[in-house]
Amino acid sequence: MEELRNYVQHHEFAAHTVTLESWVDKHTREHRIKNTVASYLQVSRLKEDKKFKRQVAEELARANKERIDLKPLIREYISGLGQVHEAVRSALESSQRQWLRIIDETLRRYHATGVESMVGLRVAEFDDDDYPVDSLDIFYDVLDRLPWLQERNRKPTYFQKLIVTSEVRSEA
């Protein structure tokens, strides 16, 4: 998947076939029409493309399929990235608490000077000649938003088990 990501980013779209399937779901009272979209890569096209890594093309060819559904591959890839995220979050947890305390203390001290607005408050990095190298706005939204984002994205490792749907469920 890493090679496919690089290929798509630098060369071309790797989904060579896209299908749309429709069916009537007779298990619902309304007999709803359901649709699904699937995207496939064609192994022979990737093998012919000199811009695609040979080793990966051969690995895909060992599946003995001309078309490979991208959905399970993408879901597994995203789940793997989720595992990396969880490991990084765990490793940085104590440091993150310290960083958030520093931001909170800085904001409180700045507010104690009597300013009414935090707009424009920045943290800056300077080089040895006191020339600003980088800067970043700091504000309370970071402190409020981070826990929400972490909870919302808490378990990306189970992505391959999720189904995305636009189905409307009645409250009745």
Buried (B, 14 or more C-beta within 10 A) or exposed (E): BEBBEBBEEEEEEBBBBEEEEEEEEEEEEEEEEEEEEBBBBBBEBBBEBEEBBEEBBEEBBEEEEEBBBBEEBBBEBBBBBBEEBBEEEEEEEEEEEEEBEEBBEEBEEEBEEEEEEBEEBEEEEEEEEEEEEEEEEBBEEBBEEEEEEEEEEEEBBEBBEEEEEEEEEEEE
